[in-house]
């Protein structure tokens, strides 16, 4: 699992994940994602290249979202694959972490 980050205008941090968000992938991004959640109030995560989403990956998302929400911030996932979208929807995580179609929608959702 690879994590890339880019700061966007409006204090939004864009995170791009690439690979399987399984136990190994989650282990690789847990520390950097935790640091992001501690620092930024507006985080959007591009899920286009997430090839697999396991329960441990969902746990990381929820943990990061809760840390950001405590500071009145927002974490938003966008552009998930069909498989990832089904997992996010079936687990109910999309009620905690908004899931939207594209980057512009994610940025708008962060500003609510």
Secondary structure, DSSP 8 states (H G I E B T S, - for coil): -EEEEEEETTTEEEEEEEEEESHHHHHHHHHHHHHHHHH-SEEEEEEEEEEEE-HHHHHHHHHHHHHHHHTT-EEEEES--HHHHHHHHHTTGGGTSEEESSHHHHHHHHT-
